[in-house]
Amino acid sequence: MKYAIISDIHANVTALECVLADARANGAEKIVCLGDVVGYGPLPAEAVALVRRECFIVLAGNHDDAVSGRGDSSTFIDLAKEAVERHRAALSDEDVAWLKSLPYTCTIDKAVAAHGDVFDPPKFYYILDENGAEANFAKTDARLVFVGHTHEPAIFVTGRSGAVYKTDAQDFTIEEHKRYIVNPGSVGYPRESGGRCFSSYVLYDSAEGTVTFRYLPFQVSSVMQRGDAKRIVGRRLVAAVAAVVAAVVAAVVWALVPKTVEVVDDPALVVAEKSIPLDPDLKHVSANIALARESDPVQLRIVFESPSGTVVGVESLTVRQSSKRGVKVPDGSARARFTALKARPEERPAIVFFAPSASTK
C-alpha cells in the first residue's frame, strides 16, 4: 500500500489541494493526516471538509485540540490564540465535535504515527533533536514513526549501537536493524529554508519499504485571510476582518522571517532562565542542562539578541534528561538567553544542573 503522509495544513486549502493532487498523481492510495488541520490560516471550514473527504486517517494536532476545546491554548502566541477563536467561530458544531473526537496516534502497516511525539501524544512535545528522538524510540518498538508539529522535514535514525542521529530529509529504503522517525514537514505553513519555501509531505510504500519526500512550490498568498465576512460566520464582521488581516500579515512574518519577532514567554511556564554575553569570535553555545531522573521534560528555548536587544535567531529543543548540544551562534549576536519552560502549568520539571556556555569551535 502506498500512503501519503501529510501534516500541519493550518487551514490552507490552496496548498492542501496541490499536495493532494500531487499525491494522487504519484500513486498514493490512502492519505494520512498527522494533525493541525486548523490554526493560523484563512479557510478552516473548507480545510476540515476537504480533509474529512480525502483522508483515510486524521490525527489530532495541538491546534485542532485548542479549537475543539479539548486542549489548552493558554501557551499559544497571540497570533495562534486569535486563530483559535476565529476558527471556532467559522466551524459548524459538527466540525468542532469531529475535531474533538480525533485520535492522538494510529498504526499504519506497522508504522506508528502521532502529531508531536509518541512519548506522551496529548501533550504534543516537539521532536527537535537526538534527545527527544531517543525518548520516543524507547517508547515504541515500531521501526518507523511519523510525526509532524515542527513544520520542518527531518529524519532521526537509530541502529544496533543505540545511538540516535538526525539527518536531512532524504528518500530512503528501510534497512534491517534500523529504526526511523520521519517528519514530513508542513503542507500549509512551512518554514523557510535557504531562502525558499515549499509545501512538503512524504510517500510511504509499505510493500517496498520506501519513504520518499515530496516538495511543492508554496504561495505565500495562500495563508492570507480571505476578505469574505460570511466565511467568519458573521460574529466578527468588519472589525474582525481587519484584525484577521493584521494577524495573517504577522503570520507570514513569523513563518518566513522568524528572527524579526519578539519572543515572550508565559511567566507561569518558565522554570529557569539564564543569559550569557557573546563575543564576536564565539561560534556555538550549549545549555549544559540536566534534569532529575523522574523529572518532567522541559522545552529549552535559546534566543540570540543583538547589542540593541533585537532578536536575531531562535532555537528550541526538548530536554528529557540532559543536553550539551552545541547550537550555532547567528551573525550579529551579542547575547544568548536560555529559557527552560514546562509544557503545562501542572508539570514539575526538576533541574539539577544548568550552566550555559559558549565556545569558539
Helices and strands as residue ranges (DSSP letters): E 2-6, H 13-25, E 30-33, H 44-54, E 57-58, H 62-68, H 78-90, H 93-101, E 105-108, E 111-114, G 121-123, H 130-139, E 144-146, E 154-158, E 164-167, E 172-173, E 179-183, E 198-205, E 210-217, G 220-223, G 229-232, H 237-256, G 258-260, G 267-269, E 270-277, E 284-286, E 289-291, E 298-305, E 311-319, E 322-323, E 327-328, E 335-341, E 351-354, E 357-359
